[in-house]
């Protein structure tokens, strides 16, 4: 008797998963993935303007205060790039001490959004799936940190006066 009950429950849940609404969501996700690739090379503001669902998900993920910080950092945008299977949107707030940056990663296969707000040597990470932040997103942040450090070192070296030779 118990086995029949479990079998019925499995069948009902299996059929429920195949309902048209659930199939549409899966197709919707696949369409989002393919449509987001068209933004490679464009500016993040263009993607956010054309994809209001991505923008609203970011607002929900960050909250109003942090979303405002993100927008400030997108004042100086960089073209969208693909790093592994993560679409990278980034920008920085120009002429500001601490070199504040924002990096948003959208996992094309997971359809999850991840965001890093970087300032000085610290960063805040936000994720729709904190337990599964893509390695590509983390690597991109590390590479960006190294580039920023190298640029700061070069600038500091250029500004340091050279001792007079006698």
C-alpha angles and dihedrals in degrees: 000000000000091000091054091051092051091047091052092049091050092050093049093050091045091053091046090055089055095053114126094252092058093046090051091053091054091048090045090055092050091049091050091053095050093042093051092058089066089070095064106124093019127103122269092239089062092053092047091049093049096039107049092171091062090048093050091048089052091050091050092046096049104031122226099290096048092041088056089052089051092053091049090053092050088063087101105037130190123210115272113260138188115237109183104312094331123099107220123210116181144167142158137216105248125228093009126130112247092033096247113211137181124208121185121188124193114195105223095203098037096038089218126138123224126182136191123194107196128193127165104328096326131087140188117215123204123183140173086217108027093178092057108042105159117252088228090060092050092046091050091053091049092049090048090050091051092049091049091049092049091050091049091049092050091049092048091048092050091050095048110097115238118236115253115255117227 
